Amino acid sequence: MTLTLFLIAGEPSGDKLGAALMAGLKAVSGEDIIFHGIGGPLMQAEGLTPLFPMEELSVMGLAAILANYRRLLGRVEDAARAVQDIGPDALITIDIPEYSLRVAGKVKAAMPHLPTVHYVAPTVWAWRARRARKMAKSIDHVLALFPFEPPYMQAEGMGCDFVGHPIATEPQAGEADRAAFRAGLGLMPDHPLILALPGSRRGEVEKLMPIFGEALRPVIAARPDAAIVLPAAPAVAALVADKLAGWPGQVHLLDPRGKTHDQALAEKRAAFGAADVALAASGTVSLELAAAETPMVIAYDTNWLSRAVIASMLKVDTVTLVNLVSDTRAVPEFIGDNCRPDRIGRALLSLIGDGDARLAQLDAMAVTMMRLGRGGEAPGLRAARSVLAAI
């Protein structure tokens, strides 16, 4: 018997989730599986036949979505039509709700009995609580990354399983790799190594790179022995390189261009493990830093329209995932109007020198990783079993 699935992912994080799910499905299903849909290189390596390049869906923020609205609507129609033509056993959408749930809605209207699964629960606990109710019209089952999410989905009539967060089970750089990375930069043991992580999308890089550069200026003035390392995402590496002009101190760009995926990943993991502190955009990267046990300062800003809309609907007092999962406020964050270089710089300097603040973050990180599934079965396998049970 052959199982046919249509999957949709729209950015690198979704591509990674989708690839792990596909590998898990092949491992536990006991059936031949045909994968169609939209995904990046990782999903394609697992056997996905792509409908069109995933990069066409990688937009960020309300303003970017509005600017690309007509093109995205066209791609919604393309995907929905493809699902109907292929007639899969299930539709699995992965994150990017602005796009994927539109596709699911059209598919459900045309094929009401087709099982639909959405991977990554919407953040209804943070803002836009009505999204779960709206999503339930087109989604039957949800795969949740965080343990506190299933009740929100189940309350609206959807099935939902917490399947663990993949970051909690990913390998980390060993001591030898961390030491070799620092040695390669010529750093002495007491020289601070600062990670700068301004995001993986163009809008984030455009907005945050100038702010991060200015925030690091007083840090380097106070600690001229410090080195800055910036691991760039492949899609924005050229832009990041251009935006580094004028940054203070010695900045080492980790450019993934010309490297294999495994080479770039190993270098990034070594940098995360070797760093003393990180300045990062808000998002999943805070969990990557927690997994590597690297203390952090989070900063984020967007255009005025997105900022105003989000601020009017936000229901939590922190957007940093480590703070939310650990139920602490150990990680300092500077969001929206508060995303100012002087304040960020002071927080970084304080974190470099404050042992108690660092220990508080390490404790919060340990709790976070435990709650997200560290030590348990791989999320890809748990997600695969949940999908098979749901369809």
C-alpha positions in Angstrom: 0.0 0.0 0.0 1.2 3.5 -0.9 0.5 6.6 1.2 0.4 10.0 -0.6 0.9 13.2 1.3 0.9 16.8 0.3 3.1 19.0 2.6 3.6 22.8 2.6 6.5 24.6 4.3 7.5 28.2 3.5 10.7 29.0 5.3 13.9 27.2 6.5 12.5 26.4 10.0 9.5 24.8 8.4 11.7 22.9 5.9 13.6 21.5 8.8 10.4 20.4 10.7 9.0 18.9 7.5 12.1 16.9 6.7 12.2 15.4 10.2 8.5 14.6 9.9 9.0 12.9 6.5 11.9 10.9 7.9 9.8 9.9 10.9 6.9 8.8 8.6 9.2 6.7 6.5 10.6 5.1 9.7 7.3 4.2 11.4 4.6 3.9 8.8 5.5 0.6 7.3 4.2 1.8 3.9 5.6 3.4 0.8 5.1 7.1 0.9 4.9 9.6 -2.0 5.5 13.3 -0.9 4.2 16.2 -3.0 4.1 19.9 -2.0 6.2 22.9 -1.2 9.4 22.7 0.7 13.1 23.5 0.7 16.3 21.4 0.2 15.9 19.3 3.3 12.4 18.2 2.5 13.4 17.6 -1.1 16.3 15.4 0.1 13.7 13.3 1.9 11.8 12.8 -1.3 9.5 15.8 -1.7 8.5 16.7 -5.3 8.2 20.5 -5.2 5.3 22.4 -6.8 7.3 25.7 -6.8 10.3 27.1 -4.9 9.7 27.5 -1.2 11.5 30.9 -1.2 8.5 32.5 -2.9 6.6 32.2 0.4 9.3 33.6 2.7 7.8 37.0 3.6 7.9 38.7 6.9 5.5 41.0 8.8 2.2 42.6 7.9 3.7 45.1 5.5 5.6 42.5 3.6 2.5 40.3 3.3 0.5 43.2 2.0 3.2 44.1 -0.6 3.2 40.5 -1.8 -0.6 39.9 -1.4 -1.6 39.3 -5.1 1.4 37.0 -5.7 0.7 35.0 -2.6 -3.0 34.7 -3.5 -2.0 33.3 -6.8 0.2 30.7 -5.1 -2.6 29.8 -2.8 -4.7 28.9 -5.8 -1.9 27.0 -7.3 -1.3 24.9 -4.2 -5.0 24.2 -3.6 -5.5 23.2 -7.2 -2.5 20.8 -7.0 -3.9 19.1 -3.8 -7.2 18.5 -5.6 -5.5 17.2 -8.7 -3.2 14.8 -6.8 -5.9 13.6 -4.3 -3.5 12.8 -1.4 -4.4 10.9 1.8 -3.8 14.0 3.9 -2.7 17.7 3.6 0.0 18.7 6.1 0.8 22.4 6.5 3.8 23.6 8.4 3.8 27.0 10.0 3.4 30.2 7.8 -0.3 30.4 8.7 -0.9 33.5 6.5 -0.4 31.2 3.5 -0.9 27.6 4.5 -4.2 28.0 6.3 -5.6 29.8 3.2 -4.7 26.8 1.2 -6.2 24.4 3.8 -9.4 26.4 3.8 -9.8 26.1 0.0 -8.9 22.4 0.0 -11.3 21.7 2.9 -14.1 23.4 1.0 -13.5 21.3 -2.0 -12.5 18.1 -0.2 -14.3 18.1 3.2 -13.3 14.6 4.1 -9.5 15.0 3.4 -7.6 15.0 6.8 -5.8 18.2 7.4 -2.9 18.5 9.8 -1.1 21.7 10.8 2.4 21.6 12.3 3.2 24.4 14.8 0.3 25.7 16.8 -0.6 29.4 16.4 0.6 31.5 19.3 -3.0 32.1 20.6 -1.6 32.2 24.1 0.3 35.4 23.1 -1.9 37.2 20.8 -4.9 36.8 18.3 -6.8 34.3 20.4 -9.5 33.9 17.8 -7.0 32.3 15.4 -7.6 28.8 16.9 -11.3 29.1 16.3 -10.8 30.2 12.7 -8.2 27.5 12.1 -10.6 24.8 13.3 -12.8 25.4 10.2 -10.1 23.9 8.0 -7.7 22.0 10.3 -8.5 18.7 11.9 -5.3 18.0 13.9 -2.4 20.1 15.2 1.2 19.2 16.1 2.3 21.4 19.0 5.9 22.4 19.8 5.2 23.6 23.3 3.6 21.6 26.1 1.1 24.3 27.1 -0.5 24.6 23.7 -2.8 21.5 23.3 -5.6 22.7 25.5 -6.0 25.9 23.4 -6.4 23.8 20.2 -8.6 21.1 21.8 -11.0 23.8 23.2 -11.8 24.7 19.6 -12.5 21.1 18.6 -9.2 20.1 16.9 -7.1 17.2 17.9 -3.7 18.3 19.2 -0.5 16.5 20.4 2.6 18.0 22.0 5.3 16.3 19.9 8.4 18.1 21.4 10.6 20.8 20.0 13.4 19.6 17.7 15.9 22.0 19.1 15.8 20.1 22.5 17.1 16.9 20.9 19.7 18.3 18.4 23.4 17.6 19.0 25.5 20.4 20.4 29.2 21.2 19.8 31.6 19.4 22.1 34.3 21.0 24.2 37.0 20.3 21.6 35.0 21.9 18.8 34.3 25.0 21.0 37.9 25.3 22.0 39.0 25.0 18.4 36.6 27.6 17.3 37.9 30.1 19.8 41.5 29.2 19.0 40.8 29.8 15.3 39.8 33.4 16.2 42.9 33.9 18.3 40.9 34.4 21.5 42.4 34.0 24.9 40.2 32.3 27.6 39.2 35.6 29.2 38.4 37.3 25.9 34.6 37.6 25.4 33.1 36.1 22.3 29.8 37.8 21.3 27.4 36.3 18.9 25.3 38.7 16.8 22.1 37.1 15.3 20.0 39.7 13.5 17.6 37.2 11.9 17.3 35.1 8.8 14.9 37.2 6.7 15.6 40.3 4.7 13.2 42.5 6.6 14.8 41.5 9.9 18.3 42.1 8.7 17.5 45.5 7.1 15.9 46.7 10.4 18.1 45.1 13.0 21.7 45.3 11.6 22.1 49.0 12.1 20.6 48.8 15.7 22.8 45.8 16.6 25.9 47.5 15.3 25.3 50.6 17.4 24.4 48.5 20.4 27.8 46.7 20.2 29.8 49.9 20.0 29.9 50.7 23.7 30.5 47.0 24.4 33.6 46.9 22.2 34.7 50.2 23.7 34.5 48.7 27.2 35.9 45.4 26.1 38.3 45.9 23.1 39.5 42.3 23.6 36.1 41.0 22.6 35.4 39.4 19.2 32.0 39.5 17.4 30.9 36.5 15.4 27.9 36.7 13.0 26.6 33.4 11.6 24.6 34.5 8.5 21.6 32.6 7.1 22.1 31.5 3.5 19.3 33.6 2.1 20.6 36.8 3.6 24.4 36.2 3.6 25.1 38.8 0.9 22.9 41.4 2.6 24.5 40.8 6.0 28.0 41.2 4.5 27.0 44.6 3.1 25.3 45.7 6.3 28.5 45.0 8.4 30.2 48.1 7.1 30.8 50.4 10.0 30.3 47.9 12.8 32.8 48.2 15.7 35.7 45.9 16.5 36.7 42.7 14.8 33.6 41.0 13.3 33.9 37.5 11.9 31.2 36.7 9.4 30.3 33.0 9.2 29.3 32.9 5.5 27.5 29.6 4.5 27.9 30.3 0.8 30.3 27.8 -0.8 30.0 25.4 2.1 27.9 22.3 2.4 24.9 22.3 4.7 26.8 20.0 7.2 29.9 22.2 7.1 27.9 25.4 7.8 25.9 23.7 10.5 29.0 22.4 12.3 30.5 25.9 12.2 27.4 27.5 13.5 27.1 25.0 16.4 30.7 25.6 17.3 30.1 29.3 17.4 27.0 29.0 19.5 28.8 26.7 22.0 31.9 28.9 22.1 30.2 32.2 22.7 30.0 33.9 26.0 27.0 36.0 25.2 24.6 36.6 22.3 22.6 39.5 20.9 19.7 37.9 19.0 16.5 38.7 17.2 13.4 37.4 18.9 12.3 34.0 17.7 13.4 30.4 17.7 17.0 31.3 17.9 16.5 31.9 21.6 15.9 28.2 22.0 19.0 27.4 19.9 21.0 29.5 22.3 19.4 27.8 25.3 20.3 24.4 23.9 23.9 25.6 23.6 23.8 27.2 27.1 24.7 30.6 25.8 23.3 33.6 27.8 21.5 36.1 25.6 19.9 39.5 25.2 16.9 39.6 22.8 16.1 42.6 20.7 13.5 43.0 18.0 11.7 45.7 16.0 9.7 45.9 12.8 7.9 48.5 10.8 5.5 50.9 12.6 2.4 49.2 11.2 3.2 45.7 12.3 4.5 47.1 15.6 1.2 48.9 16.3 -1.0 45.9 15.3 0.9 43.4 17.4 1.1 45.7 20.4 -2.6 46.2 20.4 -3.2 42.4 20.6 -0.3 41.1 22.7 -1.4 39.2 25.8 1.9 38.3 27.4 4.6 40.5 29.0 7.5 38.7 27.2 8.0 37.3 23.7 11.2 35.4 24.4 10.5 31.7 24.3 13.0 30.8 27.0 11.2 33.1 29.4 7.8 31.7 28.4 8.7 28.0 28.6 10.7 28.3 31.8 8.1 30.6 33.4 10.8 33.1 34.3 11.9 36.5 33.0 15.6 35.6 33.1 16.4 36.8 29.5 16.3 40.6 29.0 14.5 41.7 25.9 14.2 45.0 24.1 11.1 45.0 21.8 9.5 47.6 19.5 10.0 51.1 21.0 12.3 49.7 23.6 14.7 48.3 20.9 17.3 51.0 21.4 21.0 50.6 21.0 22.0 52.3 24.3 19.7 50.1 26.4 20.8 46.9 24.5 24.5 47.7 24.9 24.1 48.2 28.6 22.3 44.9 29.0 25.1 43.1 27.1 27.8 44.6 29.2 26.0 43.7 32.3 25.5 40.1 31.2 29.1 39.7 30.4 30.1 40.7 33.9 27.2 39.6 36.1 27.7 36.0 37.2 24.3 35.9 39.0 22.4 37.0 35.8 24.3 34.3 33.8 23.4 31.6 36.3 19.8 32.6 36.3 19.7 32.3 32.5 21.4 28.9 32.6 18.8 27.6 35.1 16.0 28.9 32.9 17.6 27.3 29.8 17.9 23.9 31.6 14.2 24.0 32.5 13.3 25.0 29.0 15.1 22.1 27.3 13.6 19.6 29.8 10.1 20.9 29.2 10.6 20.8 25.4 11.6 17.1 25.4 15.3 16.8 26.0 16.1 13.2 26.7 13.0 11.9 25.1 12.1 10.5 21.6 12.9 12.6 18.6 10.1 15.0 17.7 10.1 13.8 14.1 9.1 10.4 15.2 6.5 11.7 17.7 5.1 13.9 15.0 4.9 11.0 12.6 3.0 8.8 15.0 0.6 11.7 15.7 0.0 12.2 12.0 -0.6 8.6 11.3 -3.1 8.3 14.2 -4.9 11.4 12.9 -5.3 10.3 9.3 
